[in-house]
Amino acid sequence: MFGLGTPEVVVILAIAFLLFGGKKLPEIGAGLGKAIRSFKNGLDEVENATGMEGLAKKLPGVREAVAVQEKIDQVKDIGKLLTKE
């Protein structure tokens, strides 16, 4: 969990409790949970709608990065063939 141990989490929760109070804290937690869920659902929709191939075609720079990765994989394969002999 982001490299936070139990003492750090307790301190963060205590500060949040002092800042917002006991009544407001559950509302903030619920709102944060809804926001995270909405964000994840939006990401899932984008991934399902475009797929990785569609994403590579639409975003600038991604196409080039995919081409470079393919070249690297080809060089690795050639290197493996040369070292086996």
N, C-alpha and C positions, 0 to 999 in steps of 0.2 A: 504494500500500500504506500507507494511513493517514498519508501525508505523511512517511514515514520514508525517509531516504536510506540508502545503503550503510554509511556509518560508524556510524549509529545502530543498524542491524540487527546489525552485527558486535559492537558493545559489548553489546547485549542478549544475544546468543548467548554471548559470553564470560562475562558475569555468570551466566547460566543454567548454563553448564558448571562454573563455580567452585562454585555453590551445590549442584547436584545430582550432579555427577560424570559421567564418560563412560558408565558402565553404566546409570544411571538415566534419562539424557536421552532415549534412543530409546523407552523405555517410556512416558515422559511424552508424547512427541510422538505415539506411536500412540494413547494414550488420548485425547488432545486431538482427534486426527483422527476417532476413532470417535464422540466426543461431538458434534462439529460435524456429522458425517454423520447421526447420529441426530436431531439437532435439525432439520436440513433435511428429512429424510424425514417427520418429524412435521408440519412446516409444509405440506409437499406434501399429506399426507393430509387435513389440515384444509381446505385450499383445494379439493381435489377433492370432499370430502364435502359441503361447504356451498355452494361457489360464491360468487361475489361477491353475488348477489342474496339468497341465504340468509343470508349474513353481515350484510347491511344490515338484514334483518328481525329478527335475533336480538340484536345488540349495541345497548345503549342509546347514544344520541347519534349513531350512524352514520346512522340514518334521517334525522335532522334535518340532518346535514352534507350528505347526498346531496341533500336538498330545497333547501338553500341553494345548492349548486353548480348545480343545475338553474335556479334563479332567476337566478343570475349569468350563466349562459349565455344565458338568454332576454333579459336586459338588454343583453348584448353584441350579440346579433343585432339587437335594436331599434336600438341605437346605430349599427350598421353601415348599417342601412337609412336612418336619418335623415341620416347623413353623405354618402351617395351622392347624395342629391337636391340 
